[in-house]
């Protein structure tokens, strides 16, 4: 018996989390992982079946000889909308992915605009909601984001907009908005076994200002005003001067930024997406500025899209936790 409603909800969420992570489960598997009693798990499974969060599937073999009842998460229980906003060649690109709770992609759509009008963006979200009945929306945007407000963005038409509040008010969808670099960091964490206690992700595009996501002791570092990681504001010249350096000598700019991060944060792992810089040249050059014993492990990734959508999905999952449908 539960001592409080709060404890009951925590127990239910433990079981839900197990299904979200593993998709399939038997009662014994859940008990081993969550340390809940079999009686408690039986009651929770009954409730999750009634709510259609899970379904019964074919029984599986067990060590006792008798087949064990097996359950599977029901993806259609909840649908998420994931939107990646980015600027490419002075064009605003939008990629929207509709996924269910089983991370099955229901639809993937792309569109481009010379400029992104807030009303057009809102109508796009409204159309997605009406078509797919999404309950949670995650948005990745190249911007400084403070509690859902766009402070400074590569998409200038959204500067100063209380975007989260606007979407939730107009469209009625639980909405999470995150800086694109932090979204990648979340996606990386979600898809890897994390052993490092301090990780930096550095993004140096070939046509925009650099950014950095910082992960320390299990949490993203945002800073007092969500300004942490804004590499463009390091004293490496004005924004215009940095744009010129990026075109002529991207390696020198990246080295200055990476050395600053290492000297201040001393991460054990640095992940980089730097399409305009050769990996081996970077590794050889950074040793001229930072003693070898203080260098982190370097990992270079070839694209950000996969991690952005993984990060957005994890944001939606986290937002939905403990909310009863």
ZIFENPE-V263419 format. One line per field, one symbol per residue. phi: phi as a letter, one per 30 degrees, with the letter a starting at -180 (. if undefined). psi: psi as a letter, one per 30 degrees, with the letter a starting at -180 (. if undefined). burial: b if it has 9 or more other C-alpha atoms within 8 Angstrom, else e. A space follows every 50 residues. Layout:
# ZIFENPE-V263419
phi->???
psi->???
burial->???
This chain:
# ZIFENPE-V263419
phi->.ddadddddddddeddeddddcicacdddddddciddddddedddddddd didbbdbedcdbddjddcdbbbdcedebbccbbccacbhibdcbccbcbc dcidddabbbabbdbcdedddddddddddddchdcbbcbcbdadcbhicd dabdcddceiddddddddddcibdbbbbedddddedddddcbdccddbbb cccbdcbbddbbcbbbhibdccidbhcdjdddcddcjdeddddddddcbd dddddddddddddcchddbbcbcbdcbdedddddddddcbeedcdddcbc ccaceeddddddddddeddddiddd
psi->kkfleeeeeeeeeeeeeeeeefellleeeeeeefglleeeeeeeeeeeee fhellkakllklffekkkkklkkjefekkkkkkjklkkhgkjkkkkkkla fggkjekkkklkkekjkeeeeeeeeeeeeeefhkfkkkkkkjljkjhfkj eklfjfffkfkieeeeeeeefhkkkkkkkeeeeeeeeeefgljjfkfkkk kkjjlfgllllkkkjkhgkkjeleghfkgiffgliglleeeeeeeeeeif eeeeeeeeeeeeeeehlfkkkkjifgkkeeeeeeeffffkkefgklkkkk lflfeeeeeeeeeeeeeeefkfkk.
burial->eeeeeebbbbbbbbbeebbbeebbbbbeebbeeeebebebbbebbeebbe ebbbbbeeeeeeeeeebbbbbbbbbebbbbbbbbbbbeeebbbbbbbbbb bbeebeebeeeeeeebeeeebbeebbebbeeeebbbbbbbbbbbbbebbb bbbebeebbeebbbeebbeebebebbbbbbbbbbbbbbbbeeeeeebbbb bbbbbbeebbbbbbbbeeebbbeeebbbbbbbeeebeebeebbebbbeeb bebbbbbbbebbeeebbbbbbbbbbebeeeebeebbbeebeeeebbeeeb eeebeebbbbbbbbbbeeeeeeeee
